[in-house]
Amino acid sequence: MEKVYVSEISYAKASQTFQKLEEETGFQFIPVAEDEPSLSKAIRENHIKAFIADIHPYTSELYESLPSGGIIARYGVGHDSVDKALATQNGIFVANTPGVLDNAVAEHAVWMIGALARHLHHAHQTTTAGQWAPKGGIEVKGRKISILGCGRIGRTLARKLHFGLDMDVTGYDVVDNSTNNAADGISRLTTSLDEALADADFVITLLPVLESTKHIANAAFFSKMKRGAYFINSARGALVCENDLFDALTSGQLGAAALDVFEAEPYRPQSPEKDLRTLPNILMTPHIGSNTVESNAAMARTAATNVIQILTEGPDACPNIVNR
């Protein structure tokens, strides 16, 4: 029976699915701790060819422990935590699970937008503290939102916001791809970031982390937004300069913000004196955008399928390899 190691964090999210996959496929999926020295040693000693990884980043030790033709299968769509160049150098295939978490992340983003609009974080905090301090919010109908990054998740979100909540959606992307914009609820698509930020009531980032996008949401970015607007990050923590976000929230440049992802996870402030947790106008969730029963089962099944396809049929059989 071929053994596949699975990050214990990922395994815990979909243990029943992994157990069912064992019955269906004859592969054994074994949860392992993410401690790199111990993990790498176990991979070598047990001749493991595939590891299903969460978002934890690894150094060269893990990449060197897997054999040529081995696999790092991301449990999720983002793969910025995987060093693709190092993987390729060591003959390792890197795969991800696109498409299976689009709805979960988009739904979570909708709840974040609604929570900011109606100050639900403030209402919860004050009410549970024994205060009765209702704070008037806004309706999102007709409000302008700019979605930065119009891939699958961005377009899924656009459809929910426009057709479900009657919001006016602007899309921003580096490529002007106008195909299906109207069907996706996007009233206009721009390649100008300044244009996307200028008059939006809400701005949400769904961009990948690249050299060109790291800390894209910084002081200059926030200064171009309408004063009092709302900011949401549902993609990757490294997109945001958290110190600059703190300043924008305390100065009133931003009305409020909601973050599901952080540069350091679990969250640690970039500067001790600029701890986002101390602010009343921020909503923070612990990277749960894709963490649903349905999405976890689908990610587990897709990650396992990626491994099985590569090991039994070869890399050409797997459509989700990201470092060909």
SULCOR-V282250 format. One record per residue. RES is the residue in three letters. PSI is psi in whole degrees, 0 to 359 (999 if undefined). Layout:
BEGIN
res->RES psi->PSI
res->RES psi->PSI
END
This chain:
BEGIN
res->MET psi->123
res->GLU psi->129
res->LYS psi->136
res->VAL psi->126
res->TYR psi->143
res->VAL psi->130
res->SER psi->131
res->GLU psi->333
res->ILE psi->314
res->SER psi->317
res->TYR psi->319
res->ALA psi->332
res->LYS psi->337
res->ALA psi->44
res->SER psi->320
res->GLN psi->323
res->THR psi->317
res->PHE psi->321
res->GLN psi->320
res->LYS psi->322
res->LEU psi->326
res->GLU psi->316
res->GLU psi->323
res->GLU psi->326
res->THR psi->338
res->GLY psi->358
res->PHE psi->149
res->GLN psi->125
res->PHE psi->115
res->ILE psi->121
res->PRO psi->137
res->VAL psi->151
res->ALA psi->156
res->GLU psi->9
res->ASP psi->114
res->GLU psi->314
res->PRO psi->314
res->SER psi->319
res->LEU psi->313
res->SER psi->320
res->LYS psi->315
res->ALA psi->322
res->ILE psi->316
res->ARG psi->311
res->GLU psi->329
res->ASN psi->7
res->HIS psi->46
res->ILE psi->136
res->LYS psi->345
res->ALA psi->142
res->PHE psi->124
res->ILE psi->115
res->ALA psi->145
res->ASP psi->209
res->ILE psi->0
res->HIS psi->129
res->PRO psi->150
res->TYR psi->159
res->THR psi->193
res->SER psi->337
res->GLU psi->315
res->LEU psi->315
res->TYR psi->325
res->GLU psi->342
res->SER psi->332
res->LEU psi->146
res->PRO psi->161
res->SER psi->134
res->GLY psi->359
res->GLY psi->178
res->ILE psi->135
res->ILE psi->108
res->ALA psi->112
res->ARG psi->134
res->TYR psi->81
res->GLY psi->176
res->VAL psi->324
res->GLY psi->140
res->HIS psi->24
res->ASP psi->342
res->SER psi->350
res->VAL psi->130
res->ASP psi->95
res->LYS psi->324
res->ALA psi->317
res->LEU psi->321
res->ALA psi->313
res->THR psi->319
res->GLN psi->327
res->ASN psi->9
res->GLY psi->26
res->ILE psi->136
res->PHE psi->137
res->VAL psi->129
res->ALA psi->158
res->ASN psi->186
res->THR psi->69
res->PRO psi->150
res->GLY psi->333
res->VAL psi->348
res->LEU psi->7
res->ASP psi->312
res->ASN psi->318
res->ALA psi->313
res->VAL psi->319
res->ALA psi->318
res->GLU psi->314
res->HIS psi->320
res->ALA psi->321
res->VAL psi->316
res->TRP psi->323
res->MET psi->316
res->ILE psi->314
res->GLY psi->321
res->ALA psi->320
res->LEU psi->316
res->ALA psi->325
res->ARG psi->12
res->HIS psi->43
res->LEU psi->327
res->HIS psi->318
res->HIS psi->317
res->ALA psi->318
res->HIS psi->312
res->GLN psi->315
res->THR psi->320
res->THR psi->317
res->THR psi->343
res->ALA psi->5
res->GLY psi->10
res->GLN psi->154
res->TRP psi->92
res->ALA psi->66
res->PRO psi->138
res->LYS psi->123
res->GLY psi->139
res->GLY psi->200
res->ILE psi->157
res->GLU psi->144
res->VAL psi->347
res->LYS psi->126
res->GLY psi->353
res->ARG psi->152
res->LYS psi->131
res->ILE psi->136
res->SER psi->125
res->ILE psi->114
res->LEU psi->105
res->GLY psi->101
res->CYS psi->52
res->GLY psi->206
res->ARG psi->315
res->ILE psi->316
res->GLY psi->318
res->ARG psi->327
res->THR psi->317
res->LEU psi->317
res->ALA psi->317
res->ARG psi->318
res->LYS psi->318
res->LEU psi->319
res->HIS psi->306
res->PHE psi->334
res->GLY psi->324
res->LEU psi->3
res->ASP psi->33
res->MET psi->155
res->ASP psi->108
res->VAL psi->125
res->THR psi->135
res->GLY psi->143
res->TYR psi->133
res->ASP psi->160
res->VAL psi->340
res->VAL psi->133
res->ASP psi->86
res->ASN psi->100
res->SER psi->3
res->THR psi->127
res->ASN psi->17
res->ASN psi->311
res->ALA psi->317
res->ALA psi->334
res->ASP psi->4
res->GLY psi->14
res->ILE psi->116
res->SER psi->331
res->ARG psi->148
res->LEU psi->130
res->THR psi->151
res->THR psi->7
res->SER psi->114
res->LEU psi->319
res->ASP psi->318
res->GLU psi->321
res->ALA psi->328
res->LEU psi->332
res->ALA psi->310
res->ASP psi->19
res->ALA psi->138
res->ASP psi->329
res->PHE psi->142
res->VAL psi->129
res->ILE psi->135
res->THR psi->127
res->LEU psi->36
res->LEU psi->156
res->PRO psi->160
res->VAL psi->116
res->LEU psi->173
res->GLU psi->325
res->SER psi->345
res->THR psi->351
res->LYS psi->128
res->HIS psi->32
res->ILE psi->327
res->ALA psi->87
res->ASN psi->192
res->ALA psi->316
res->ALA psi->319
res->PHE psi->309
res->PHE psi->328
res->SER psi->338
res->LYS psi->350
res->MET psi->156
res->LYS psi->136
res->ARG psi->132
res->GLY psi->2
res->ALA psi->170
res->TYR psi->142
res->PHE psi->136
res->ILE psi->137
res->ASN psi->114
res->SER psi->15
res->ALA psi->277
res->ARG psi->141
res->GLY psi->327
res->ALA psi->353
res->LEU psi->340
res->VAL psi->132
res->CYS psi->102
res->GLU psi->330
res->ASN psi->319
res->ASP psi->325
res->LEU psi->318
res->PHE psi->313
res->ASP psi->319
res->ALA psi->326
res->LEU psi->323
res->THR psi->334
res->SER psi->345
res->GLY psi->359
res->GLN psi->320
res->LEU psi->140
res->GLY psi->319
res->ALA psi->168
res->ALA psi->156
res->ALA psi->129
res->LEU psi->132
res->ASP psi->349
res->VAL psi->153
res->PHE psi->156
res->GLU psi->320
res->ALA psi->127
res->GLU psi->126
res->PRO psi->155
res->TYR psi->132
res->ARG psi->133
res->PRO psi->144
res->GLN psi->329
res->SER psi->135
res->PRO psi->327
res->GLU psi->357
res->LYS psi->58
res->ASP psi->113
res->LEU psi->334
res->ARG psi->344
res->THR psi->354
res->LEU psi->142
res->PRO psi->345
res->ASN psi->37
res->ILE psi->143
res->LEU psi->125
res->MET psi->130
res->THR psi->150
res->PRO psi->64
res->HIS psi->59
res->ILE psi->10
res->GLY psi->319
res->SER psi->5
res->ASN psi->75
res->THR psi->161
res->VAL psi->314
res->GLU psi->314
res->SER psi->319
res->ASN psi->318
res->ALA psi->319
res->ALA psi->321
res->MET psi->318
res->ALA psi->314
res->ARG psi->319
res->THR psi->318
res->ALA psi->317
res->ALA psi->319
res->THR psi->320
res->ASN psi->313
res->VAL psi->311
res->ILE psi->319
res->GLN psi->315
res->ILE psi->317
res->LEU psi->328
res->THR psi->330
res->GLU psi->347
res->GLY psi->162
res->PRO psi->332
res->ASP psi->341
res->ALA psi->347
res->CYS psi->117
res->PRO psi->354
res->ASN psi->14
res->ILE psi->132
res->VAL psi->0
res->ASN psi->44
res->ARG psi->999
END
